[in-house]
Amino acid sequence: MAGLLSNLRNTIIVSLVLSVIVIAGYGIHNGAADALFWQALFRWLHVFFGILWIGLLYYFNFVQIRKMPDIPAELKPAVSKYIAPEALFWFRWAALFTWIMGVILAWNRGYLVQAFTLGAMDGFSVPQHTFIGLGMWLATIMFINVWAFIWPAQKIALGIVEADADAKAKAGRTAMLFSRTNTLLSLPMLVTMTMNQTLFG
């Protein structure tokens, strides 16, 4: 067992196999791979990628950004050259797949256009479309921030892209501000995602 758990790839493979078995059980119980089953599957994927994305966002903001000034200069390359690039890899791709799965889920449930128009297509008479639409727009802004601002700035700040010291400092501040913006937006976004499902189904 220790051999399995000491290797992340093997751990994830076994976890996925167990997940597929459980998913198959739900499929058998549901009786068909109908729209409801696919909604459940896409919701699982949406939540998984969302946990990975927001978990890393919180790691950056609650831990890395706060503690970097306390790390001795000779130790900082351990974070900037090894940990941060790896974390940013998972961070940006988790953001993309969270957004894609959310869009697929909204489309599958039949409210994609209504949500993206914040309920305007319904004359604002269906509050769940307005609320989930708000959450989808907050998540979309956060997703755009990751790919259009945070990642390009981090490539400069971390030295992945060649730049002078002033450009690196400016890029680091830009990445931090957009990361903090995403942290600010994350809680109201999560309110819409969780309360909408609970109160409106």
Legacy VTK file of the C-alpha trace (Angstrom):
# vtk DataFile Version 3.0
C-alpha trace
ASCII
DATASET POLYDATA
POINTS 201 float
0.000 0.000 0.000
2.834 2.409 0.798
4.258 1.749 -2.671
0.958 2.778 -4.228
0.516 5.891 -2.117
4.108 7.062 -2.520
3.528 7.490 -6.269
1.015 10.262 -7.128
0.349 8.931 -10.636
-0.555 5.478 -9.323
-2.674 6.981 -6.552
-4.662 9.037 -9.078
-5.058 6.049 -11.431
-6.518 3.917 -8.641
-8.734 6.803 -7.523
-10.042 7.189 -11.090
-10.674 3.445 -11.399
-12.658 3.510 -8.156
-14.529 6.576 -9.408
-15.435 4.830 -12.672
-16.775 1.867 -10.691
-18.940 4.187 -8.577
-20.081 6.092 -11.688
-21.031 2.766 -13.324
-23.038 1.938 -10.200
-24.933 5.195 -10.525
-25.475 4.459 -14.219
-26.922 1.033 -13.452
-29.158 2.505 -10.739
-30.275 5.315 -13.064
-31.107 2.767 -15.758
-29.762 4.786 -18.668
-27.080 7.273 -19.666
-29.739 9.955 -20.041
-29.461 13.748 -19.678
-29.734 13.514 -15.880
-26.860 11.023 -15.694
-24.660 13.269 -17.865
-25.546 16.255 -15.686
-24.343 14.327 -12.653
-21.127 13.321 -14.425
-20.369 16.851 -15.641
-21.153 18.247 -12.181
-18.600 15.843 -10.674
-15.969 16.957 -13.198
-16.881 20.618 -12.681
-16.477 20.267 -8.912
-13.216 18.305 -9.206
-11.550 20.845 -11.477
-13.032 23.687 -9.415
-11.522 22.323 -6.210
-8.138 22.028 -7.926
-8.376 25.568 -9.334
-9.682 27.388 -6.278
-7.538 25.280 -3.945
-4.424 26.466 -5.764
-5.758 30.050 -5.870
-6.094 29.908 -2.079
-2.666 28.299 -1.720
-1.106 31.190 -3.657
-2.973 33.842 -1.667
-3.155 32.322 1.809
0.354 30.829 1.801
2.827 31.590 -0.998
2.293 35.321 -1.567
2.109 36.005 2.175
5.190 33.976 3.116
7.556 34.759 0.215
8.877 37.951 1.883
9.854 35.842 4.931
11.881 33.312 2.915
15.651 33.960 2.879
16.873 35.166 -0.530
18.985 32.065 -1.132
15.939 29.821 -0.664
13.478 31.750 -2.861
14.582 30.043 -6.099
13.261 26.762 -4.681
9.784 28.279 -4.841
10.121 30.427 -7.962
11.912 27.856 -10.109
10.301 24.608 -8.973
7.118 24.942 -6.903
5.438 27.981 -8.495
5.751 26.878 -12.166
4.343 23.443 -11.306
1.500 24.931 -9.263
0.732 27.399 -12.067
0.548 24.561 -14.588
-2.217 22.812 -12.624
-3.795 26.167 -11.708
-4.305 27.427 -15.261
-5.469 24.119 -16.749
-7.825 23.502 -13.823
-9.301 26.965 -14.463
-9.876 26.110 -18.122
-11.486 22.739 -17.442
-13.612 24.101 -14.593
-15.000 26.715 -16.968
-15.549 24.226 -19.806
-17.327 21.731 -17.537
-19.496 24.514 -16.107
-20.534 25.626 -19.596
-21.267 22.025 -20.626
-23.296 21.513 -17.455
-25.336 24.698 -18.024
-25.919 23.694 -21.653
-26.903 20.163 -20.636
-29.350 21.527 -18.079
-30.844 23.857 -20.677
-30.091 27.254 -19.147
-26.785 28.323 -20.737
-28.164 31.292 -22.702
-30.570 32.284 -19.911
-27.717 32.270 -17.381
-25.231 34.158 -19.552
-27.867 36.841 -20.115
-28.428 36.972 -16.311
-32.065 35.980 -16.787
-32.843 38.671 -19.385
-34.061 35.972 -21.808
-36.768 35.152 -19.232
-37.609 38.797 -18.561
-35.791 38.371 -15.223
-38.696 36.218 -14.016
-36.560 33.150 -13.175
-34.276 34.104 -10.276
-32.180 30.939 -10.462
-31.023 31.957 -13.955
-30.007 35.393 -12.709
-28.152 34.015 -9.699
-26.354 31.179 -11.500
-25.617 33.597 -14.354
-23.953 35.949 -11.884
-21.803 33.068 -10.667
-20.967 32.038 -14.217
-19.890 35.584 -15.097
-17.756 35.859 -11.956
-16.127 32.522 -12.826
-15.639 33.648 -16.430
-13.899 36.837 -15.299
-11.713 34.755 -12.983
-10.896 32.319 -15.808
-9.964 35.195 -18.142
-7.805 36.717 -15.392
-5.861 33.453 -15.101
-5.069 33.128 -18.798
-4.891 36.785 -19.919
-3.198 38.393 -16.908
-1.917 36.065 -14.152
-0.126 33.465 -16.285
1.510 35.938 -18.721
2.678 38.084 -15.775
3.940 35.070 -13.833
5.996 33.896 -16.810
7.863 37.205 -16.621
8.045 37.346 -12.819
9.394 33.783 -12.567
11.947 34.247 -15.342
10.285 31.814 -17.738
10.284 34.748 -20.156
13.436 36.866 -20.192
13.012 40.316 -18.642
14.949 42.805 -16.553
14.497 43.236 -12.802
12.037 46.130 -13.138
9.838 44.214 -15.563
9.892 41.181 -13.256
8.866 43.288 -10.259
6.058 44.948 -12.226
4.861 41.577 -13.539
4.931 40.081 -10.044
2.734 42.903 -8.772
0.337 42.523 -11.722
0.037 38.777 -11.091
-0.559 39.384 -7.392
-3.280 42.002 -7.996
-5.183 39.814 -10.463
-4.772 36.815 -8.162
-6.194 38.878 -5.298
-9.026 39.986 -7.580
-9.853 36.326 -8.183
-9.724 35.654 -4.447
-12.135 38.556 -3.895
-14.534 37.206 -6.549
-14.246 33.583 -5.441
-16.461 33.753 -2.365
-19.511 35.392 -4.027
-19.010 33.040 -6.988
-19.082 30.050 -4.632
-22.206 31.429 -2.947
-24.072 31.338 -6.258
-22.784 27.885 -7.188
-23.710 26.260 -3.880
-26.866 28.122 -2.845
-28.394 27.976 -6.337
-28.131 24.205 -6.419
-29.464 23.868 -2.874
-32.370 26.303 -3.112
-33.411 25.844 -6.734
-32.113 22.361 -7.576
LINES 1 202
201 0 1 2 3 4 5 6 7 8 9 10 11 12 13 14 15 16 17 18 19 20 21 22 23 24 25 26 27 28 29 30 31 32 33 34 35 36 37 38 39 40 41 42 43 44 45 46 47 48 49 50 51 52 53 54 55 56 57 58 59 60 61 62 63 64 65 66 67 68 69 70 71 72 73 74 75 76 77 78 79 80 81 82 83 84 85 86 87 88 89 90 91 92 93 94 95 96 97 98 99 100 101 102 103 104 105 106 107 108 109 110 111 112 113 114 115 116 117 118 119 120 121 122 123 124 125 126 127 128 129 130 131 132 133 134 135 136 137 138 139 140 141 142 143 144 145 146 147 148 149 150 151 152 153 154 155 156 157 158 159 160 161 162 163 164 165 166 167 168 169 170 171 172 173 174 175 176 177 178 179 180 181 182 183 184 185 186 187 188 189 190 191 192 193 194 195 196 197 198 199 200
